Amino acid sequence: MAKYARSAQMRPLKLDSQSVSAAAKTLSLSFASDPLIRWLNRNPNGPGWESLETALQQWQEARVREYAVRGIGMEAVTGDENPISLGVCFLFPPKSQYRWLNPLWWPAHLRVLWDQYWVKPSEPFADQKRVETMMDTHYASAKQIESRYPPNSLYYLEIAAVRPDTQGMGVGGSIMRWVIDQLGDSPCFLECTNEKNIGFYEKYGFKLVDEKKLMDTTSPTSTTFYYMVR
């Protein structure tokens, strides 16, 4: 796997069931021990994203489909005849993709609507009050950062995730090089949820501009959002 990981290639994320399932598992496993995800868990000593519980997988798959429709979904794969997914990222451009105008995207849009209004999958482990705290902080901070730039100019890197068994093998670097190429001279921000990863993003031109601590009045524990801009 190490040999293949170091020669990872980037390609648009497909929305067939196998590709969506693989991307969803990568998201769960890569963030299972993330400080934010552990803080959100209403039972920190119990099971979490590493369990790949069925309800979690359904929620992650819906998330993958929505992000791929609303933004740009890419995956890092092995460069052989039968590519294996190694990582995934979702980048949101400043402007809408207007994909609903393209009939080729209609099935994907319909599936997203089906998930949102009929299936309604939910993350099975999170404390909802903490989720609300997280989302309030996210929207307020994003609005503040966006105000510093001209309208419709700022990209948002939603997620960059690699399979745990390929970490340290260059897959993350392949993803970030694609991101940088896609951005060109356009600005971009991200929310780093693990202080240990700040240095990694700094290698690709991102700078730490703000920190926001997330706290719950019913518990002494907290976690931090690290906002970075390129």
N, C-alpha and C positions, 0 to 999 in steps of 0.2 A: 504493500500500500504506500510506503514511503516514496518509492520510486515514482509511482503514478501521481502522488500528491504534489511532488515538486514540479511536475510538468502539467499542472492543472490548466485547463482552458475554460474560457468564459463563453456562455451561450445564453440566449433568452430562455427563461424558465417556461417549460411547457405546462399546459394545464390539464393533461391527461391524469387519470387517477394515480398512476404509479409515480409520476413526477411530483404531484401535489403531496402524496403521502410521504415521499422521501424528504421533501423540503420541510414538512410539518415535523417529522421526527428530528431533523437536524435542529430546528428551532428549539424544540423541547430539551434535547440532550445538551446542546451547547449552552443553554442558559439555566440548566437545572440547579447549578450551584451559584448563580449570579446573586450578588447581595440584594438587589431589588426584588428578584423573584422570591428569595427566601423571606424577605421582610413582608412581602404581600401574603405569604402563606399563613392562613389562620391557625395552622398547627405546625410550627417550625420543626418540631421533632417527629412529625409524621411523614407520610409519603409526599412526593412533589412531582415535578416535571420529569424526573428520571424514571418514574414508574411507567410512563407512556400509557396511562390509563385511557380506555376507549373514549370517554367523554372529553378528555384533554386532546386526544388526537383529532376528534371531530371539530373541536374549537380551533385548533391550530390549522387544520386544513381549510376551514372557512376563512380564517385570517389570511392564509397564503393566497387563496383565490381573490379575495378583496384587494389585497395589496398589489397583486399582479395586474388587476384590472385598472385600479386607480393610479398606479405608478409604473415603474419599470422594474420588473422582476428578472433577475439573472441568477444563474447557477454556475458554480465551478465544477467541472467534471474532468475525469481522467481522459487523456488524449489517445485512447485506443479505440478499437473497432466497436466495442460495446461499452460506451461511457458509463462510469459510475459517479453518482452525485457526491461531491465532497463538501460543498458549502453553498450558501445562498445569500443574496442581498436584495434589498428593496430600496430604490431611490425615487423620491418624489420630486418631479420637476416643478418649477414655480407656477406653471400654467397647466390647466386641465389638458388631458390627452385627447379629449373628444372622441373616445373610442366607440361610444354608442352610435356614432355616425357611420361606423364601418360594420357592415353586416357580418364580417368574419368574427367580430367580437360579441355579437348578440348572444350566442349560447353562454359565453362566460358571464356576461352581464346578468342574464336570466338566472344563472346558478347563484350568483352573489345575492340577488334579490330573494331567491328561494331560501337561502341561508338566513338572511336578515329578518324576513317576515313570517316564515313558516317553521323552519327547523330551529332557529334561534339557539344554536349551541352556546354553551357558557363554560368558562374556565372553572374547573371543579374545586380548586384548592384555595383560591384567593379570598381574603377578607374584604368585603365590599366597601367598607368605610375607608380602608387603606387604598383601594383602587380609586375611589373618588378623590382622595387626597392627591394621589399620583397624577390623575388626569387634570385636576385643577391646576396643579403646579406646571404640568406640561403645557397646557394651553396658555397660561399667563406668561410663562417664560418664552414660548415660541412667539407670541405676539410682541413681546418686548424686543426680542432679537430681530424680528422682521421689520420693526419700526426703524431700524438703523440703516435699512437698505431701500433702494428704489422699489416701487411696487413690481411684483411679478419678476423678481430677479434672483430670489434665494431658493436654492435646492434644500431638501431635507433628506438626510440618510437615515431612514427608519431603522433598518437592521442590516448588520453584516454578521453572519454566523457560519461557523465551520463545524464539521463533525468532530467530536472530541478526540477520536482516534487519529485525526490528521492534524491536530493542533501542533504548531511548531514546525510544520513541514512546508510552509510557504503558501498554503491555500489562502490564508487571510491576505497575504501580500498580493496574490493574483486578483482577488476581489477588489482591493483598494486601488490597485493600478488601473483597473477598469473604471472605477468610480472617478478617479482623477482625470482620466481621458475623457469621460463623459461630461465632466464639469467644464473643462476648458478653463476660461477665465471667470466663470460664474462663481459667486459665493455659495457656500453650503454650510449647514450646521447639523450637529448631531448631539444626542444625549448619551453620554457614556455613563453606564451604571456600575462600573467596576473601576476603582481608582488605579488598579494595576494595569489597565488597558490604555491609560492616558498616553503613556510613552509611545505605544504602538501607533496611535493616530497622529501624534506629533511628527512621526517620521514621514507622514504624507501631507504635511503642511497645515494640519489643524492646530489651533491654539485654544487653550483653556480661557474662557472669558467670564464664566460665572459658575457658582455652585449653589445648589438649593438642597437643604436638608429636609427630608420627609420624616415627619414624626406623628405618632399616635398618642393622644393624651391618656389612653388607657394602658400604655406600655412604655417602659423606658427605652426600648430599642428604637433605632432610626436607621435611615439609609440616605444616600446622597446622589443627586443628579449632578453630573459634571457636564456643563455645556461647552461645546467646542465649535469653533468656526474656522473655516478656511477661506 
